[in-house]
């Protein structure tokens, strides 16, 4: 696959941003599709445990992609994915504990 051949930091950033968004929507449709999206967002704001439950699959998606790029020796792309994964994780922790 051509997408796994690319080795650019900026490409890793893009992948690192997109994969959790895909996972976020998948989690919403899997667990909360019976509720309107704005109710789901409200539940995220008021229920800190839900943030953790959502963060794990989002970051797991990045970890899987990161592993594929590391094993393929595409280190620049993997660094971009890792950078965004750290930012997501830190943001999630800050939101959970301080928001």
Biopython code that builds the backbone (N, CA, C, O; Angstrom):
import numpy as np
from Bio.PDB.StructureBuilder import StructureBuilder

atoms = [
    (1, "UNK", "N", (0.830, -1.186, 0.000)),
    (1, "UNK", "CA", (0.000, 0.000, 0.000)),
    (1, "UNK", "C", (0.875, 1.250, 0.000)),
    (1, "UNK", "O", (1.847, 1.333, 0.750)),
    (2, "UNK", "N", (0.536, 2.195, -0.821)),
    (2, "UNK", "CA", (1.334, 3.407, -0.986)),
    (2, "UNK", "C", (1.344, 4.247, 0.292)),
    (2, "UNK", "O", (2.362, 4.858, 0.616)),
    (3, "UNK", "N", (0.250, 4.285, 1.007)),
    (3, "UNK", "CA", (0.154, 5.139, 2.198)),
    (3, "UNK", "C", (1.183, 4.727, 3.266)),
    (3, "UNK", "O", (1.655, 5.573, 4.026)),
    (4, "UNK", "N", (1.526, 3.454, 3.322)),
    (4, "UNK", "CA", (2.482, 2.995, 4.324)),
    (4, "UNK", "C", (3.930, 3.192, 3.879)),
    (4, "UNK", "O", (4.849, 2.933, 4.657)),
    (5, "UNK", "N", (4.151, 3.640, 2.658)),
    (5, "UNK", "CA", (5.506, 3.890, 2.166)),
    (5, "UNK", "C", (5.993, 5.301, 2.474)),
    (5, "UNK", "O", (7.197, 5.555, 2.485)),
    (6, "UNK", "N", (5.069, 6.210, 2.723)),
    (6, "UNK", "CA", (5.412, 7.613, 2.938)),
    (6, "UNK", "C", (6.110, 7.797, 4.290)),
    (6, "UNK", "O", (5.701, 7.206, 5.290)),
    (7, "UNK", "N", (7.152, 8.608, 4.315)),
    (7, "UNK", "CA", (7.900, 8.844, 5.558)),
    (7, "UNK", "C", (8.168, 10.334, 5.726)),
    (7, "UNK", "O", (9.253, 10.829, 5.422)),
    (8, "UNK", "N", (7.143, 11.040, 6.221)),
    (8, "UNK", "CA", (7.256, 12.480, 6.465)),
    (8, "UNK", "C", (6.618, 12.797, 7.809)),
    (8, "UNK", "O", (5.567, 12.253, 8.149)),
    (9, "UNK", "N", (7.253, 13.674, 8.568)),
    (9, "UNK", "CA", (6.738, 14.068, 9.878)),
    (9, "UNK", "C", (5.340, 14.684, 9.754)),
    (9, "UNK", "O", (4.443, 14.362, 10.533)),
    (10, "UNK", "N", (5.163, 15.570, 8.771)),
    (10, "UNK", "CA", (3.863, 16.235, 8.593)),
    (10, "UNK", "C", (2.762, 15.232, 8.245)),
    (10, "UNK", "O", (1.615, 15.398, 8.662)),
    (11, "UNK", "N", (3.104, 14.209, 7.495)),
    (11, "UNK", "CA", (2.140, 13.157, 7.181)),
    (11, "UNK", "C", (1.741, 12.411, 8.458)),
    (11, "UNK", "O", (0.578, 12.044, 8.627)),
    (12, "UNK", "N", (2.696, 12.192, 9.346)),
    (12, "UNK", "CA", (2.407, 11.555, 10.633)),
    (12, "UNK", "C", (1.486, 12.408, 11.488)),
    (12, "UNK", "O", (0.607, 11.891, 12.176)),
    (13, "UNK", "N", (1.694, 13.717, 11.440)),
    (13, "UNK", "CA", (0.819, 14.645, 12.176)),
    (13, "UNK", "C", (-0.618, 14.511, 11.662)),
    (13, "UNK", "O", (-1.560, 14.433, 12.450)),
    (14, "UNK", "N", (-0.774, 14.485, 10.358)),
    (14, "UNK", "CA", (-2.110, 14.371, 9.763)),
    (14, "UNK", "C", (-2.763, 13.050, 10.166)),
    (14, "UNK", "O", (-3.925, 13.027, 10.571)),
    (15, "UNK", "N", (-2.023, 11.963, 10.056)),
    (15, "UNK", "CA", (-2.569, 10.663, 10.456)),
    (15, "UNK", "C", (-2.923, 10.676, 11.932)),
    (15, "UNK", "O", (-3.982, 10.187, 12.326)),
    (16, "UNK", "N", (-2.036, 11.236, 12.752)),
    (16, "UNK", "CA", (-2.272, 11.303, 14.192)),
    (16, "UNK", "C", (-3.496, 12.121, 14.554)),
    (16, "UNK", "O", (-4.129, 11.858, 15.576)),
    (17, "UNK", "N", (-3.842, 13.100, 13.746)),
    (17, "UNK", "CA", (-5.043, 13.905, 13.981)),
    (17, "UNK", "C", (-6.304, 13.212, 13.479)),
    (17, "UNK", "O", (-7.349, 13.280, 14.126)),
    (18, "UNK", "N", (-6.214, 12.553, 12.344)),
    (18, "UNK", "CA", (-7.389, 11.972, 11.704)),
    (18, "UNK", "C", (-7.856, 10.680, 12.380)),
    (18, "UNK", "O", (-9.059, 10.481, 12.552)),
    (19, "UNK", "N", (-6.946, 9.819, 12.759)),
    (19, "UNK", "CA", (-7.338, 8.513, 13.308)),
    (19, "UNK", "C", (-8.179, 8.627, 14.585)),
    (19, "UNK", "O", (-9.177, 7.915, 14.700)),
    (20, "UNK", "N", (-7.829, 9.482, 15.542)),
    (20, "UNK", "CA", (-8.702, 9.616, 16.711)),
    (20, "UNK", "C", (-10.072, 10.201, 16.383)),
    (20, "UNK", "O", (-11.055, 9.885, 17.053)),
    (21, "UNK", "N", (-10.146, 11.044, 15.369)),
    (21, "UNK", "CA", (-11.443, 11.591, 14.963)),
    (21, "UNK", "C", (-12.317, 10.470, 14.405)),
    (21, "UNK", "O", (-13.508, 10.402, 14.707)),
    (22, "UNK", "N", (-11.738, 9.607, 13.604)),
    (22, "UNK", "CA", (-12.471, 8.453, 13.086)),
    (22, "UNK", "C", (-12.918, 7.566, 14.241)),
    (22, "UNK", "O", (-14.059, 7.104, 14.272)),
    (23, "UNK", "N", (-12.025, 7.333, 15.179)),
    (23, "UNK", "CA", (-12.348, 6.514, 16.348)),
    (23, "UNK", "C", (-13.439, 7.164, 17.193)),
    (23, "UNK", "O", (-14.329, 6.476, 17.694)),
    (24, "UNK", "N", (-13.376, 8.487, 17.354)),
    (24, "UNK", "CA", (-14.388, 9.235, 18.105)),
    (24, "UNK", "C", (-15.776, 9.012, 17.502)),
    (24, "UNK", "O", (-16.724, 8.694, 18.219)),
    (25, "UNK", "N", (-15.892, 9.179, 16.182)),
    (25, "UNK", "CA", (-17.177, 8.981, 15.521)),
    (25, "UNK", "C", (-17.620, 7.524, 15.608)),
    (25, "UNK", "O", (-18.803, 7.243, 15.801)),
    (26, "UNK", "N", (-16.678, 6.603, 15.466)),
    (26, "UNK", "CA", (-17.018, 5.186, 15.600)),
    (26, "UNK", "C", (-17.544, 4.866, 16.993)),
    (26, "UNK", "O", (-18.508, 4.114, 17.138)),
    (27, "UNK", "N", (-16.916, 5.432, 18.010)),
    (27, "UNK", "CA", (-17.357, 5.228, 19.395)),
    (27, "UNK", "C", (-18.755, 5.809, 19.594)),
    (27, "UNK", "O", (-19.606, 5.191, 20.232)),
    (28, "UNK", "N", (-18.979, 6.980, 19.053)),
    (28, "UNK", "CA", (-20.306, 7.605, 19.175)),
    (28, "UNK", "C", (-21.379, 6.713, 18.535)),
    (28, "UNK", "O", (-22.411, 6.445, 19.150)),
    (29, "UNK", "N", (-21.134, 6.258, 17.307)),
    (29, "UNK", "CA", (-22.129, 5.442, 16.624)),
    (29, "UNK", "C", (-22.301, 4.074, 17.266)),
    (29, "UNK", "O", (-23.394, 3.509, 17.242)),
    (30, "UNK", "N", (-21.234, 3.543, 17.838)),
    (30, "UNK", "CA", (-21.304, 2.227, 18.461)),
    (30, "UNK", "C", (-22.044, 2.274, 19.797)),
    (30, "UNK", "O", (-22.888, 1.418, 20.065)),
    (31, "UNK", "N", (-21.739, 3.256, 20.629)),
    (31, "UNK", "CA", (-22.279, 3.315, 21.981)),
    (31, "UNK", "C", (-23.461, 4.266, 22.157)),
    (31, "UNK", "O", (-24.332, 4.007, 22.987)),
    (32, "UNK", "N", (-23.512, 5.348, 21.405)),
    (32, "UNK", "CA", (-24.471, 6.426, 21.680)),
    (32, "UNK", "C", (-25.314, 6.830, 20.477)),
    (32, "UNK", "O", (-25.865, 7.930, 20.461)),
    (33, "UNK", "N", (-25.425, 5.984, 19.488)),
    (33, "UNK", "CA", (-26.134, 6.384, 18.270)),
    (33, "UNK", "C", (-27.624, 6.638, 18.507)),
    (33, "UNK", "O", (-28.272, 7.275, 17.677)),
    (34, "UNK", "N", (-28.176, 6.158, 19.614)),
    (34, "UNK", "CA", (-29.588, 6.405, 19.920)),
    (34, "UNK", "C", (-29.842, 7.826, 20.412)),
    (34, "UNK", "O", (-30.983, 8.287, 20.435)),
    (35, "UNK", "N", (-28.774, 8.516, 20.804)),
    (35, "UNK", "CA", (-28.887, 9.870, 21.344)),
    (35, "UNK", "C", (-28.407, 10.894, 20.321)),
    (35, "UNK", "O", (-27.524, 10.603, 19.513)),
    (36, "UNK", "N", (-28.990, 12.095, 20.356)),
    (36, "UNK", "CA", (-28.464, 13.154, 19.473)),
    (36, "UNK", "C", (-27.008, 13.489, 19.821)),
    (36, "UNK", "O", (-26.575, 13.341, 20.964)),
    (37, "UNK", "N", (-26.283, 13.933, 18.827)),
    (37, "UNK", "CA", (-24.856, 14.219, 19.017)),
    (37, "UNK", "C", (-24.633, 15.270, 20.096)),
    (37, "UNK", "O", (-23.682, 15.157, 20.869)),
    (38, "UNK", "N", (-25.480, 16.282, 20.166)),
    (38, "UNK", "CA", (-25.280, 17.328, 21.178)),
    (38, "UNK", "C", (-25.477, 16.775, 22.588)),
    (38, "UNK", "O", (-24.851, 17.267, 23.528)),
    (39, "UNK", "N", (-26.331, 15.764, 22.759)),
    (39, "UNK", "CA", (-26.465, 15.112, 24.067)),
    (39, "UNK", "C", (-25.204, 14.327, 24.420)),
    (39, "UNK", "O", (-24.799, 14.275, 25.581)),
    (40, "UNK", "N", (-24.597, 13.728, 23.423)),
    (40, "UNK", "CA", (-23.343, 13.012, 23.620)),
    (40, "UNK", "C", (-22.243, 13.972, 24.072)),
    (40, "UNK", "O", (-21.489, 13.666, 24.996)),
    (41, "UNK", "N", (-22.155, 15.128, 23.423)),
    (41, "UNK", "CA", (-21.162, 16.132, 23.806)),
    (41, "UNK", "C", (-21.432, 16.629, 25.223)),
    (41, "UNK", "O", (-20.494, 16.812, 25.999)),
    (42, "UNK", "N", (-22.687, 16.847, 25.568)),
    (42, "UNK", "CA", (-23.037, 17.268, 26.925)),
    (42, "UNK", "C", (-22.634, 16.198, 27.938)),
    (42, "UNK", "O", (-22.124, 16.517, 29.013)),
    (43, "UNK", "N", (-22.862, 14.939, 27.598)),
    (43, "UNK", "CA", (-22.466, 13.842, 28.485)),
    (43, "UNK", "C", (-20.951, 13.825, 28.678)),
    (43, "UNK", "O", (-20.473, 13.556, 29.780)),
    (44, "UNK", "N", (-20.205, 14.106, 27.635)),
    (44, "UNK", "CA", (-18.741, 14.185, 27.743)),
    (44, "UNK", "C", (-18.317, 15.309, 28.684)),
    (44, "UNK", "O", (-17.367, 15.156, 29.452)),
    (45, "UNK", "N", (-19.017, 16.425, 28.622)),
    (45, "UNK", "CA", (-18.660, 17.564, 29.453)),
    (45, "UNK", "C", (-19.002, 17.330, 30.914)),
    (45, "UNK", "O", (-18.329, 17.864, 31.796)),
    (46, "UNK", "N", (-20.021, 16.553, 31.183)),
    (46, "UNK", "CA", (-20.475, 16.380, 32.563)),
    (46, "UNK", "C", (-20.019, 15.079, 33.206)),
    (46, "UNK", "O", (-20.064, 14.953, 34.430)),
    (47, "UNK", "N", (-19.585, 14.121, 32.419)),
    (47, "UNK", "CA", (-19.190, 12.817, 32.952)),
    (47, "UNK", "C", (-17.717, 12.548, 32.636)),
    (47, "UNK", "O", (-17.374, 12.172, 31.516)),
    (48, "UNK", "N", (-16.868, 12.741, 33.614)),
    (48, "UNK", "CA", (-15.419, 12.594, 33.410)),
    (48, "UNK", "C", (-15.020, 11.152, 33.076)),
    (48, "UNK", "O", (-14.035, 10.936, 32.370)),
    (49, "UNK", "N", (-15.765, 10.172, 33.569)),
    (49, "UNK", "CA", (-15.443, 8.776, 33.263)),
    (49, "UNK", "C", (-15.665, 8.464, 31.791)),
    (49, "UNK", "O", (-14.969, 7.628, 31.214)),
    (50, "UNK", "N", (-16.626, 9.132, 31.192)),
    (50, "UNK", "CA", (-16.881, 8.945, 29.774)),
    (50, "UNK", "C", (-15.707, 9.449, 28.939)),
    (50, "UNK", "O", (-15.407, 8.894, 27.882)),
    (51, "UNK", "N", (-15.048, 10.496, 29.413)),
    (51, "UNK", "CA", (-13.872, 11.017, 28.704)),
    (51, "UNK", "C", (-12.789, 9.935, 28.638)),
    (51, "UNK", "O", (-12.175, 9.723, 27.593)),
    (52, "UNK", "N", (-12.567, 9.262, 29.754)),
    (52, "UNK", "CA", (-11.583, 8.177, 29.775)),
    (52, "UNK", "C", (-12.007, 7.048, 28.849)),
    (52, "UNK", "O", (-11.191, 6.503, 28.105)),
    (53, "UNK", "N", (-13.283, 6.702, 28.900)),
    (53, "UNK", "CA", (-13.792, 5.637, 28.036)),
    (53, "UNK", "C", (-13.664, 5.965, 26.562)),
    (53, "UNK", "O", (-13.516, 5.061, 25.740)),
    (54, "UNK", "N", (-13.718, 7.220, 26.217)),
    (54, "UNK", "CA", (-13.578, 7.648, 24.829)),
    (54, "UNK", "C", (-12.116, 7.815, 24.427)),
    (54, "UNK", "O", (-11.746, 7.527, 23.289)),
    (55, "UNK", "N", (-11.296, 8.275, 25.346)),
    (55, "UNK", "CA", (-9.887, 8.516, 25.046)),
    (55, "UNK", "C", (-9.147, 7.221, 24.714)),
    (55, "UNK", "O", (-8.305, 7.196, 23.817)),
    (56, "UNK", "N", (-9.459, 6.167, 25.425)),
    (56, "UNK", "CA", (-8.735, 4.903, 25.228)),
    (56, "UNK", "C", (-8.853, 4.387, 23.798)),
    (56, "UNK", "O", (-7.819, 4.100, 23.194)),
    (57, "UNK", "N", (-10.055, 4.249, 23.210)),
    (57, "UNK", "CA", (-10.083, 3.773, 21.820)),
    (57, "UNK", "C", (-9.467, 4.755, 20.826)),
    (57, "UNK", "O", (-8.894, 4.346, 19.817)),
    (58, "UNK", "N", (-9.586, 6.053, 21.116)),
    (58, "UNK", "CA", (-8.990, 7.041, 20.209)),
    (58, "UNK", "C", (-7.464, 6.922, 20.194)),
    (58, "UNK", "O", (-6.841, 6.941, 19.133)),
    (59, "UNK", "N", (-6.880, 6.800, 21.370)),
    (59, "UNK", "CA", (-5.423, 6.674, 21.434)),
    (59, "UNK", "C", (-4.959, 5.302, 20.977)),
    (59, "UNK", "O", (-3.867, 5.171, 20.424)),
    (60, "UNK", "N", (-5.764, 4.290, 21.197)),
    (60, "UNK", "CA", (-5.413, 2.943, 20.753)),
    (60, "UNK", "C", (-5.280, 2.901, 19.237)),
    (60, "UNK", "O", (-4.402, 2.227, 18.698)),
    (61, "UNK", "N", (-6.152, 3.620, 18.562)),
    (61, "UNK", "CA", (-6.082, 3.684, 17.105)),
    (61, "UNK", "C", (-4.734, 4.267, 16.673)),
    (61, "UNK", "O", (-4.113, 3.760, 15.739)),
    (62, "UNK", "N", (-4.279, 5.322, 17.343)),
    (62, "UNK", "CA", (-2.979, 5.918, 17.018)),
    (62, "UNK", "C", (-1.839, 4.965, 17.345)),
    (62, "UNK", "O", (-0.852, 4.906, 16.611)),
    (63, "UNK", "N", (-1.959, 4.227, 18.425)),
    (63, "UNK", "CA", (-0.896, 3.296, 18.818)),
    (63, "UNK", "C", (-0.738, 2.195, 17.769)),
    (63, "UNK", "O", (0.382, 1.805, 17.438)),
    (64, "UNK", "N", (-1.851, 1.699, 17.251)),
    (64, "UNK", "CA", (-1.792, 0.658, 16.218)),
    (64, "UNK", "C", (-1.109, 1.199, 14.959)),
    (64, "UNK", "O", (-0.230, 0.546, 14.397)),
    (65, "UNK", "N", (-1.515, 2.382, 14.524)),
    (65, "UNK", "CA", (-0.910, 2.982, 13.327)),
    (65, "UNK", "C", (0.565, 3.306, 13.576)),
    (65, "UNK", "O", (1.403, 3.088, 12.701)),
    (66, "UNK", "N", (0.885, 3.827, 14.767)),
    (66, "UNK", "CA", (2.270, 4.112, 15.138)),
    (66, "UNK", "C", (3.118, 2.837, 15.032)),
    (66, "UNK", "O", (4.222, 2.862, 14.489)),
    (67, "UNK", "N", (2.597, 1.741, 15.547)),
    (67, "UNK", "CA", (3.330, 0.467, 15.505)),
    (67, "UNK", "C", (3.565, 0.014, 14.062)),
    (67, "UNK", "O", (4.644, -0.481, 13.734)),
    (68, "UNK", "N", (2.571, 0.181, 13.212)),
    (68, "UNK", "CA", (2.743, -0.195, 11.804)),
    (68, "UNK", "C", (3.868, 0.610, 11.148)),
    (68, "UNK", "O", (4.667, 0.060, 10.389)),
    (69, "UNK", "N", (3.927, 1.889, 11.437)),
    (69, "UNK", "CA", (4.966, 2.731, 10.840)),
    (69, "UNK", "C", (6.347, 2.463, 11.449)),
    (69, "UNK", "O", (7.348, 2.509, 10.735)),
    (70, "UNK", "N", (6.416, 2.190, 12.727)),
    (70, "UNK", "CA", (7.706, 1.838, 13.345)),
    (70, "UNK", "C", (8.226, 0.525, 12.759)),
    (70, "UNK", "O", (9.399, 0.418, 12.401)),
    (71, "UNK", "N", (7.350, -0.465, 12.665)),
    (71, "UNK", "CA", (7.763, -1.762, 12.108)),
    (71, "UNK", "C", (8.146, -1.647, 10.636)),
    (71, "UNK", "O", (8.963, -2.427, 10.145)),
    (72, "UNK", "N", (7.567, -0.686, 9.934)),
    (72, "UNK", "CA", (7.914, -0.443, 8.539)),
    (72, "UNK", "C", (9.102, 0.480, 8.377)),
    (72, "UNK", "O", (9.450, 0.854, 7.257)),
    (73, "UNK", "N", (9.728, 0.850, 9.479)),
    (73, "UNK", "CA", (10.895, 1.729, 9.515)),
    (73, "UNK", "C", (10.630, 3.075, 8.839)),
    (73, "UNK", "O", (11.477, 3.615, 8.127)),
    (74, "UNK", "N", (9.447, 3.586, 9.082)),
    (74, "UNK", "CA", (9.062, 4.928, 8.632)),
    (74, "UNK", "C", (9.063, 5.819, 9.863)),
    (74, "UNK", "O", (8.011, 6.203, 10.376)),
    (75, "UNK", "N", (10.255, 6.136, 10.321)),
    (75, "UNK", "CA", (10.431, 6.795, 11.617)),
    (75, "UNK", "C", (9.912, 8.229, 11.657)),
    (75, "UNK", "O", (9.383, 8.655, 12.684)),
    (76, "UNK", "N", (10.047, 8.971, 10.587)),
    (76, "UNK", "CA", (9.566, 10.358, 10.594)),
    (76, "UNK", "C", (8.040, 10.403, 10.746)),
    (76, "UNK", "O", (7.511, 11.196, 11.525)),
    (77, "UNK", "N", (7.357, 9.565, 10.011)),
    (77, "UNK", "CA", (5.896, 9.500, 10.122)),
    (77, "UNK", "C", (5.502, 9.037, 11.515)),
    (77, "UNK", "O", (4.575, 9.579, 12.116)),
    (78, "UNK", "N", (6.201, 8.041, 12.022)),
    (78, "UNK", "CA", (5.903, 7.525, 13.365)),
    (78, "UNK", "C", (6.106, 8.614, 14.426)),
    (78, "UNK", "O", (5.342, 8.688, 15.389)),
    (79, "UNK", "N", (7.124, 9.452, 14.255)),
    (79, "UNK", "CA", (7.342, 10.553, 15.206)),
    (79, "UNK", "C", (6.173, 11.532, 15.186)),
    (79, "UNK", "O", (5.762, 12.023, 16.238)),
    (80, "UNK", "N", (5.639, 11.820, 14.019)),
    (80, "UNK", "CA", (4.484, 12.705, 13.913)),
    (80, "UNK", "C", (3.265, 12.116, 14.605)),
    (80, "UNK", "O", (2.552, 12.822, 15.318)),
    (81, "UNK", "N", (3.022, 10.833, 14.399)),
    (81, "UNK", "CA", (1.902, 10.150, 15.051)),
    (81, "UNK", "C", (2.100, 10.161, 16.561)),
    (81, "UNK", "O", (1.163, 10.430, 17.312)),
    (82, "UNK", "N", (3.308, 9.872, 17.000)),
    (82, "UNK", "CA", (3.598, 9.844, 18.434)),
    (82, "UNK", "C", (3.410, 11.220, 19.069)),
    (82, "UNK", "O", (2.879, 11.330, 20.175)),
    (83, "UNK", "N", (3.841, 12.261, 18.373)),
    (83, "UNK", "CA", (3.706, 13.629, 18.883)),
    (83, "UNK", "C", (2.234, 13.969, 19.118)),
    (83, "UNK", "O", (1.869, 14.472, 20.180)),
    (84, "UNK", "N", (1.409, 13.697, 18.141)),
    (84, "UNK", "CA", (-0.020, 13.997, 18.266)),
    (84, "UNK", "C", (-0.662, 13.112, 19.331)),
    (84, "UNK", "O", (-1.549, 13.568, 20.054)),
    (85, "UNK", "N", (-0.233, 11.866, 19.439)),
    (85, "UNK", "CA", (-0.771, 10.974, 20.469)),
    (85, "UNK", "C", (-0.485, 11.531, 21.860)),
    (85, "UNK", "O", (-1.352, 11.512, 22.734)),
    (86, "UNK", "N", (0.728, 12.022, 22.059)),
    (86, "UNK", "CA", (1.055, 12.639, 23.353)),
    (86, "UNK", "C", (0.200, 13.872, 23.621)),
    (86, "UNK", "O", (-0.274, 14.071, 24.740)),
    (87, "UNK", "N", (0.006, 14.684, 22.613)),
    (87, "UNK", "CA", (-0.820, 15.888, 22.777)),
    (87, "UNK", "C", (-2.255, 15.509, 23.128)),
    (87, "UNK", "O", (-2.857, 16.109, 24.018)),
    (88, "UNK", "N", (-2.806, 14.515, 22.432)),
    (88, "UNK", "CA", (-4.155, 14.036, 22.748)),
    (88, "UNK", "C", (-4.232, 13.531, 24.182)),
    (88, "UNK", "O", (-5.162, 13.869, 24.915)),
    (89, "UNK", "N", (-3.253, 12.721, 24.582)),
    (89, "UNK", "CA", (-3.281, 12.130, 25.924)),
    (89, "UNK", "C", (-3.186, 13.211, 27.002)),
    (89, "UNK", "O", (-3.938, 13.182, 27.977)),
    (90, "UNK", "N", (-2.281, 14.150, 26.833)),
    (90, "UNK", "CA", (-2.120, 15.220, 27.824)),
    (90, "UNK", "C", (-3.372, 16.098, 27.875)),
    (90, "UNK", "O", (-3.829, 16.471, 28.956)),
    (91, "UNK", "N", (-3.920, 16.424, 26.713)),
    (91, "UNK", "CA", (-5.144, 17.228, 26.666)),
    (91, "UNK", "C", (-6.297, 16.509, 27.353)),
    (91, "UNK", "O", (-7.078, 17.121, 28.081)),
    (92, "UNK", "N", (-6.396, 15.217, 27.118)),
    (92, "UNK", "CA", (-7.454, 14.433, 27.746)),
    (92, "UNK", "C", (-7.303, 14.414, 29.264)),
    (92, "UNK", "O", (-8.287, 14.554, 29.990)),
    (93, "UNK", "N", (-6.085, 14.243, 29.738)),
    (93, "UNK", "CA", (-5.853, 14.252, 31.189)),
    (93, "UNK", "C", (-6.163, 15.613, 31.797)),
    (93, "UNK", "O", (-6.777, 15.697, 32.860)),
    (94, "UNK", "N", (-5.743, 16.668, 31.129)),
    (94, "UNK", "CA", (-6.031, 18.017, 31.624)),
    (94, "UNK", "C", (-7.529, 18.276, 31.667)),
    (94, "UNK", "O", (-8.036, 18.847, 32.633)),
    (95, "UNK", "N", (-8.242, 17.855, 30.620)),
    (95, "UNK", "CA", (-9.684, 18.022, 30.582)),
    (95, "UNK", "C", (-10.361, 17.244, 31.703)),
    (95, "UNK", "O", (-11.275, 17.731, 32.368)),
    (96, "UNK", "N", (-9.881, 16.016, 31.889)),
    (96, "UNK", "CA", (-10.499, 15.158, 32.905)),
    (96, "UNK", "C", (-10.308, 15.719, 34.317)),
    (96, "UNK", "O", (-11.236, 15.685, 35.126)),
    (97, "UNK", "N", (-9.143, 16.222, 34.610)),
    (97, "UNK", "CA", (-8.843, 16.642, 35.974)),
    (97, "UNK", "C", (-9.114, 18.120, 36.278)),
    (97, "UNK", "O", (-9.312, 18.489, 37.435)),
    (98, "UNK", "N", (-9.122, 18.964, 35.241)),
    (98, "UNK", "CA", (-9.240, 20.393, 35.505)),
    (98, "UNK", "C", (-10.459, 21.069, 34.873)),
    (98, "UNK", "O", (-10.712, 22.240, 35.156)),
    (99, "UNK", "N", (-11.202, 20.389, 34.048)),
    (99, "UNK", "CA", (-12.378, 21.022, 33.429)),
    (99, "UNK", "C", (-13.642, 20.730, 34.209)),
    (99, "UNK", "O", (-14.721, 21.185, 33.829)),
]
sb = StructureBuilder()
sb.init_structure("model")
sb.init_model(0)
sb.init_chain("A")
sb.init_seg("    ")
for serial, (resi, resn, name, xyz) in enumerate(atoms, 1):
    if name == "N":
        sb.init_residue(resn, " ", resi, " ")
    sb.init_atom(name, np.array(xyz, "f"), 0.0, 1.0, " ", f" {name:<3s}", serial, name[0])
structure = sb.get_structure()
